[in-house]
């Protein structure tokens, strides 16, 4: 799973680390079956994530430590079974790189919208056997791709997450909430395990 935004210091690091945090909590040792990464179309190679992004992750209990920004490369797209972007423009940039990425590249909020329409009973069981979670994830991506074009957003902007770069903490908090709300149904569908509210 690859998250893509512009600089790879705000939106995609938040999405990457929140997803990893949720997978770890829901799957335990099986969480390692799903690789979660991020990159930026104009990535700040080697840069830490924005301090406000790191603070927001801390508020969710996710670990911001050790993050290093990177620029989106062909190898990242080739290796990803699912690419989730912040905006439609990012999605178009990923698809334009080739590598048959069109059927596995969505905006984050577009994928959420499609996932909500998929009956989890139609997906393979995510049991404790190695590889089962990854196979369920691939089936989810195929099912979402089949629905694209049938379930449209109210507006194109509804499928996008705005860039909080340079904004105050409150804007980052809004962005973090928007990302978390979008990824929660995805993680639930991927794992077959609902989030436990504390």
Backbone torsions as a table, in degrees:
resi	resn	phi	psi	omega
1	UNK	NA	126.3	-177.2
2	UNK	-124.1	124.8	174.3
3	UNK	-98.7	138.8	-177.5
4	UNK	-131.5	130.0	169.1
5	UNK	-134.0	-154.7	-176.2
6	UNK	-85.0	-63.2	-173.0
7	UNK	-94.8	-11.9	-175.8
8	UNK	59.0	37.8	175.1
9	UNK	-130.1	-6.4	-179.1
10	UNK	-127.7	-82.3	-171.1
11	UNK	-66.9	-51.5	-176.4
12	UNK	-68.4	-35.6	173.8
13	UNK	-64.5	-38.6	177.1
14	UNK	-60.7	-47.3	-179.5
15	UNK	-63.4	-43.7	180.0
16	UNK	-58.9	-52.1	-174.5
17	UNK	-72.9	-34.1	175.3
18	UNK	-66.0	-40.4	178.4
19	UNK	-63.9	-46.1	179.0
20	UNK	-59.9	-43.2	179.7
21	UNK	-59.8	-46.9	-178.7
22	UNK	-67.5	-40.0	177.6
23	UNK	-62.5	-43.7	179.5
24	UNK	-60.0	-42.3	-178.5
25	UNK	-69.7	-35.0	-175.4
26	UNK	-88.1	-30.8	-173.9
27	UNK	-110.7	-16.2	-177.0
28	UNK	62.5	-127.8	-176.0
29	UNK	-65.8	-24.7	179.7
30	UNK	-73.8	-11.0	-178.3
31	UNK	-59.4	-27.5	179.9
32	UNK	-66.6	-12.6	177.7
33	UNK	-69.2	-17.6	179.1
34	UNK	-116.1	115.1	177.7
35	UNK	-84.2	127.6	-179.1
36	UNK	-119.1	122.3	-178.5
37	UNK	-136.5	176.0	175.3
38	UNK	-150.6	162.5	178.3
39	UNK	-160.6	168.5	-179.3
40	UNK	-125.7	143.6	179.5
41	UNK	-65.3	-27.8	170.3
42	UNK	-126.8	51.0	-170.7
43	UNK	-58.2	138.7	174.3
44	UNK	-81.1	83.9	-174.8
45	UNK	-55.0	123.1	176.4
46	UNK	81.9	-0.7	-177.0
47	UNK	-83.8	150.1	171.8
48	UNK	-74.0	164.2	175.0
49	UNK	-70.9	159.0	177.5
50	UNK	-56.8	141.9	-177.1
51	UNK	-60.8	-36.0	177.5
52	UNK	-66.1	-35.6	176.8
53	UNK	-64.9	-43.0	178.5
54	UNK	-62.5	-39.5	179.6
55	UNK	-64.8	-41.1	178.8
56	UNK	-63.3	-41.4	177.7
57	UNK	-59.1	-41.7	177.9
58	UNK	-59.8	-35.5	179.1
59	UNK	-65.3	-26.0	177.1
60	UNK	-92.4	-1.4	-178.1
61	UNK	81.9	8.9	179.1
62	UNK	-88.2	154.8	-174.3
63	UNK	-95.1	115.5	178.7
64	UNK	-88.3	-7.2	-171.8
65	UNK	-65.4	145.4	172.8
66	UNK	78.0	7.2	-179.3
67	UNK	-73.3	138.4	176.7
68	UNK	-133.5	122.1	-179.4
69	UNK	-66.0	152.1	178.4
70	UNK	-149.0	155.6	178.5
71	UNK	-86.9	142.0	-179.9
72	UNK	-64.7	125.9	179.6
73	UNK	-121.2	161.9	177.8
74	UNK	-52.7	-42.9	-175.6
75	UNK	-62.5	-30.5	178.1
76	UNK	-66.6	-42.6	-179.2
77	UNK	-70.0	-42.7	-179.4
78	UNK	-59.7	-39.6	-175.1
79	UNK	-82.8	-6.7	-174.4
80	UNK	-97.4	130.1	173.7
81	UNK	-79.4	-19.8	-179.7
82	UNK	-147.2	128.4	175.8
83	UNK	-118.3	122.6	179.6
84	UNK	-116.8	123.0	-174.8
85	UNK	-109.9	161.2	179.4
86	UNK	-76.0	-36.0	-175.8
87	UNK	-134.5	169.0	176.2
88	UNK	-64.9	-34.7	177.9
89	UNK	-64.2	-42.9	176.1
90	UNK	-61.3	-41.7	179.1
91	UNK	-60.1	-45.2	179.3
92	UNK	-62.1	-38.6	179.3
93	UNK	-65.3	-41.9	178.3
94	UNK	-63.2	-47.0	-177.9
95	UNK	-63.4	-35.7	-179.2
96	UNK	-67.2	-15.9	177.5
97	UNK	-73.7	-13.9	-179.9
98	UNK	89.3	-142.7	177.8
99	UNK	62.2	27.9	179.0
100	UNK	52.8	39.0	-174.3
101	UNK	-81.5	-12.9	-173.4
102	UNK	-57.8	-39.4	-176.1
103	UNK	-80.2	-8.6	-178.7
104	UNK	-125.4	16.8	179.3
105	UNK	-121.0	125.9	-177.9
106	UNK	-140.9	160.7	163.8
107	UNK	-74.8	156.4	-179.4
108	UNK	-55.7	-48.2	-175.6
109	UNK	-73.9	-28.6	173.7
110	UNK	-64.2	-46.4	-179.1
111	UNK	-62.8	-40.7	177.5
112	UNK	-58.4	-46.7	-179.1
113	UNK	-59.6	-42.8	-179.5
114	UNK	-70.7	-41.0	-179.2
115	UNK	-61.1	-36.9	-179.5
116	UNK	-63.3	-20.6	-179.0
117	UNK	-92.6	-2.3	-177.4
118	UNK	-96.0	130.7	176.8
119	UNK	-74.2	116.9	-178.8
120	UNK	-58.5	-24.3	-180.0
121	UNK	-66.9	-17.5	179.6
122	UNK	-85.5	-5.4	-178.6
123	UNK	-95.8	152.5	176.0
124	UNK	-59.7	149.1	178.9
125	UNK	-67.7	138.0	176.6
126	UNK	-96.8	80.6	-177.6
127	UNK	-87.5	-164.6	-176.3
128	UNK	-86.1	-3.2	-179.3
129	UNK	-73.5	141.7	179.4
130	UNK	-57.8	134.7	176.9
131	UNK	92.8	-16.7	-177.6
132	UNK	-65.6	-39.1	179.3
133	UNK	-65.7	-42.5	179.6
134	UNK	-64.0	-39.0	179.1
135	UNK	-67.6	-38.4	176.2
136	UNK	-62.7	-41.2	179.7
137	UNK	-62.3	-43.9	179.5
138	UNK	-63.8	-39.0	178.3
139	UNK	-65.3	-37.5	178.0
140	UNK	-63.8	-41.5	178.8
141	UNK	-63.6	-43.9	178.8
142	UNK	-62.2	-41.9	-179.7
143	UNK	-65.6	-40.6	178.9
144	UNK	-65.9	-41.3	179.4
145	UNK	-61.6	-36.0	-179.8
146	UNK	-68.4	-25.7	-179.0
147	UNK	-87.4	-17.8	-176.2
148	UNK	-62.2	137.0	-176.7
149	UNK	96.5	-22.5	178.2
150	UNK	-95.5	-35.9	-179.5
151	UNK	-112.6	101.5	-175.1
152	UNK	-99.4	151.8	175.9
153	UNK	-72.6	157.1	177.9
154	UNK	-60.3	-40.7	175.0
155	UNK	-142.6	155.5	177.0
156	UNK	-56.7	-36.9	-177.8
157	UNK	-65.1	-22.6	-179.6
158	UNK	-65.2	-18.7	179.8
159	UNK	-95.4	11.2	-175.1
160	UNK	-118.3	154.0	173.2
161	UNK	-113.7	118.6	-177.7
162	UNK	-67.9	152.3	-177.3
163	UNK	-82.0	121.3	178.7
164	UNK	-91.4	6.2	-174.8
165	UNK	-50.9	126.6	178.5
166	UNK	80.2	-0.6	-177.6
167	UNK	-88.2	163.9	177.2
168	UNK	-69.4	168.9	-175.0
169	UNK	-55.4	-37.9	-179.2
170	UNK	-58.7	-37.7	178.0
171	UNK	-68.2	-38.2	176.4
172	UNK	-65.1	-37.5	178.8
173	UNK	-63.6	-42.4	176.6
174	UNK	-61.7	-42.5	179.5
175	UNK	-63.5	-43.9	178.9
176	UNK	-61.0	-41.2	178.8
177	UNK	-65.9	-41.5	179.1
178	UNK	-62.1	-44.0	179.3
179	UNK	-66.5	-45.7	-178.8
180	UNK	-61.8	-44.6	179.9
181	UNK	-62.0	-32.4	179.3
182	UNK	-76.8	-37.7	-174.6
183	UNK	-84.2	-20.8	-177.7
184	UNK	-57.8	-48.2	177.5
185	UNK	-64.5	-30.1	178.7
186	UNK	-67.2	-47.9	-179.7
187	UNK	-64.0	-37.7	177.7
188	UNK	-63.0	-44.3	178.8
189	UNK	-66.6	-39.9	-179.4
190	UNK	-63.8	-41.5	-171.5
191	UNK	-97.4	-23.6	-173.1
192	UNK	76.5	11.2	-178.2
193	UNK	-122.0	120.3	179.6
194	UNK	-73.7	153.8	177.9
195	UNK	-68.5	137.3	176.8
196	UNK	-94.0	117.4	177.4
197	UNK	-77.5	138.5	-178.7
198	UNK	-103.2	NA	NA
